[in-house]
Structures are given as structure tokens and as C-alpha cells.
Amino acid sequence: MKTDRIKAQRWNRRAQAALHKAYPEFGGDSLGEEVLEAYPPHPGRRMTEEEFLAWVKERTRAEWVNGEVTIMSPVSFEHDQLQTWLIRLVSDFVDNGELGKVCSVEFALRLPGLPSHRLTDLFFVSNQKAAGFQRTYFAGVPDLVLEIVSPDSIERDYKEKFNDYQISGIPEYWIIDPLKRIVTANQLVKGKYRRIAEKAGAVHSAALPGFFIKPAWLWEHPLPKKSLALREMGIK
């Protein structure tokens, strides 16, 4: 209908204006459908979970926590490369043992008992918990969550998510901090996170027995070959 077409055109103009203002680095006269879907105009009000799920699109990088929506900023090239390397490393390790599924930032995490849809850099779900997978999010407690710290996520990663993941009972929470060049791996013990001590230059996972990361790998430029890291874990 003509009325619907006019409404869509008005929405598109408002969306592009809002995005040009919020993200001037995109530039250009037309932002394209993919960008509009990834960065839809913020509704400017609190949302219920049902409203958020109706509003958010597949490419939208947004979190919903306690009724508030936060649009996530684009990450740096270094962050993107490190995240991609880690996802491939963990995924290959998990696939080798047919241990479960590894999800990235495009797939949301809905923790039980907490009104939130979080985006993580990486989370692992064992086969026993596969029933928690929904179309656009995982509802439940993953076995491992990994976050990469960026300048605008320091408070969120070290405090907000730390508390949420601890309360929810996530067995392991790893914080990869390129800013400080440290890896803080936390294991849940009697309801509280305790740091996993580094041994012989490596941090070993309890949630993924046999998997470890050498922090020195993460600060190399270029990053080491994934196959070499897996070989050290006994995977050829």
C-alpha cells in the first residue's frame, strides 16, 4: 500500500539521519540495508524483553539488560582479528572432540533468572545443554564465556558481566585484556569466581579439559598459526 511505502521511506530517512549522527565514520549518502539492520535507530525508551526481541534484527549488535538497550560500538581491527583467531582455535578444539558448540558475538546469551540478552565474544555450550538453543539466542548457562576487553567495555567486562556470570553459575569466565596484556581466567568454586593460576606460561581450562592458552600467543603480531597452538594441545 502507498501509505505503508511512505511510512517505510520516512523510517529509512530517520534511521539514516540517526546513524550518520551516531556513526559519522560510515559516511556516504546511503548506508545500505545491512548497516541499517546492524545499527537500527534506538527507540529512545526502555523496553520489555518481548519488545526488544521484536525490535532487534539478526545483524543488530545490541544488548538488553534490565530493560535498557545498549548499541555496541564497532570493534577495532586488532580486536576483530584476535576474536576471530580465538573462535577458530576453540571451535577446532571442540569440534575435534565433538564436545558441543561454540558461539560468537552474533549470537546472544539469555541467562536464567537475569533480565538480559548479552552479546559475548565467545561462549561454549556442551552437548548436554544443547536444548537451550533458540533461533537467535541460547537460553541457559554455557560452560565457558570469553570476553575481549576494549576501551569502552572495561566496566562491563570486569564488573557487570563478571557479576552476572557469577550469579548465573557459569563455570568459567575468561577475560582477555589486550590493553593490559593479561588473561584473567576465572573458575566458579562454591558460587564464587577464583582465578585460575598460570602454569608454565599457560592458562588451562577446567571446562574444556586439555585446552589452554598461552597469553604470550595473544600479543604476537601476526598471531601464531592456529595449527601450531592446537598441536601443543595434542591435536594434529
N, C-alpha and C positions, 0 to 999 in steps of 0.2 A: 504494500500500500504506500501511496505517496507520503502520508503522514509519518509512517514508520521510517521511510527513507530520509525524510527531513530530520527526524529525531536522531537517526544514526549519524548523519552528517554533522549535526550540531555537537553530538557527543565526541566525534572524532576531532573536531576543531578544538573543543575544550581540552581533550586529552593531549593533543599535540602541544597546545599552549602551555599546559601544566608541565609536560615533560621537558619542553625546551627551557622552561624556567628552572626546573629542578636539576636537569642534566644537560647543561649547555654544550657539553663535550660531544653530544650526539650530532649536533648541527644539522644542516640541510632543511629543505622545505617540507619534506615528508619523512616521518620517522619509520613508516612501514608497519605492517600488521604484526610482525614478530616482536618488534620493540614495544608496540602498544600493548601487546599481550603480556610481555615480560614486566612492563612498568605501567600498569593501568593507573589512572588518576586516583589518588587517595580519596576515599569518600568523605574524609574530614569529620568523622564521628566514630564513636565506639560501635562495636559490632557484637552480635551474638555469634556463637560458633556456626550456626546454620547460615547466617548472613555472610560470614567470611567464606564458607565453602561455596556459596553461590556466587560470590564476587571474584574469588581468586581463580586465575587461569593456570594452565599447565606450565607455562613458562614464567609465571609471576614469582619473583624472588621476594616473598613477604612472609613474615612470621605473625602469628596471632597469639598473644599472651595476655591472659586476664582481661579479655575484651578489647585490648589495644592492638592495632595493626602497625607493624614496622616494615617499611620497604627497605630491603637490604641494598647497600651500596655496591657498585661493581667492584670486584677484587682486582688487585694488581696482577701484572703478568707473572711475577715470581710466585705469588700465592696460587695462581691458577696452575702453574707448572708443577709446583710441589704437591698440590691436591691431586692432580692427575696421576703423578708418579705413585703416590701413596695408595690411591684407589686401585691402580693396576697391581701394585705389589700385594696388597691384602687380598684382592679378588683372586689373583693367581694362587696364592697360598690356600685360600678357602676352597677354590674350585678343585685343586689338586686332591684334597681330602674329602670332597663332596660334603662340606661341613654346614653349608647354609647359603645365605645371600648377603651381598654387600651392596649398600645403597649410598648414593651421594647426595649432594645439596639439592638436586632437582626433586627429591622425594622426601616428603615431610614425615616428621615423627610426632605421633599423638600419644603422650604419656598418660597412663591411667591415673585418675584422681587429680590431675592438674589441668586447668582450663588453658591448653596451649597446643599450637601446632608449630613445632620448631623445625628449622632447617639446620642440618648439621653438615659438616664437610664430609663425614663418612660415618656409617654405622653398620654393624654386623649383627645379623639375626641367625641363630642356629636353626637347624631343621625342625627341632621340637617346637619352635614358636611360630612356624610358618602360617598358622591360622590367623595371625594378627594382620596379615597384609590385606589392605583395602585398595581401591583403584588408585587413589592419589596420596595415600599415606599408610604408615604402619602404626597400628594401634596396639600398644603393649610395651614391654620392657626389652630392648635389644641387649645383647650380651656385651657389646663394646661400642662406645662412641668416641670418635676422634674429632677434635676441633683444631683448626689452624688459626692462630691469633693474627688479626690485622689491627691497624691503628684504631679503628672505630669499634672493635669488638672486645677490647681488653676487659672492660667491666662485665660485659655479657658472658664471656668465656670463663673468666676466672671466678666470678661470683654468682651471677644469675643462673647460668647453666650448671655450674658446679652444685649449687644448692638443689636445683630441680632434679638433676640426675641422681643425686644422693638420696633425696626424699623418695624418688620413684624406685630406687633399688637397682639401678643399672650397675652390673658387677664391675665394669671397668670404664674409666673416663680418662682419655689421654689428651693432653693439651700440648700441641706443637707450637712453639713460640719462636718464629724466625726473628722477631725484634730483639729478643734476649739470647737467642740461640740456645734454648734449653727445651728439653722434653720432660713434662711432668705427667707421669702415668700414675693414676690412682686406682686402687683396688678397694672394693667395698668389704669392710670387715666389721661385723656386728653393727651394721647400719651406718657406719662412718667410713669416709674415704681415708685410706692410708697410702702414702706414696710408695710406689714400687722402686726399690733401690736399684741403681745401675750396677751391673756386674761386668767386669772386664770390658767396659766400654759399650755395653749393650743393655737395653731395657727389654725384659722378657714379659710376654703376656701370659696371664693365667687363664683368661677366657679363650684364648687360642693357643693351646699348648704347642710349643715348638716354634712359635712365631716370635720374632724380636726385631727391634730397630736399633741400629747404632746411630745415635744422634749426629755423629760426625758425617754420616751419609747425607744428611738433610741440608747441610750448609755447603756442600760441594757445588762447584759450577764448572761444567754441567753436572747434573745429578748422576750418580753412578748407574751403570746398566742394571736394570731390574733383575736380569737373569743371574748376575753375579751375587746380588743380595740373596736371592732365593737359593742359590747353590750353597751359600753359607748355612742356610737353614735345612739343608739336606734334600732340597727339591731340585731335580735336574730337568 
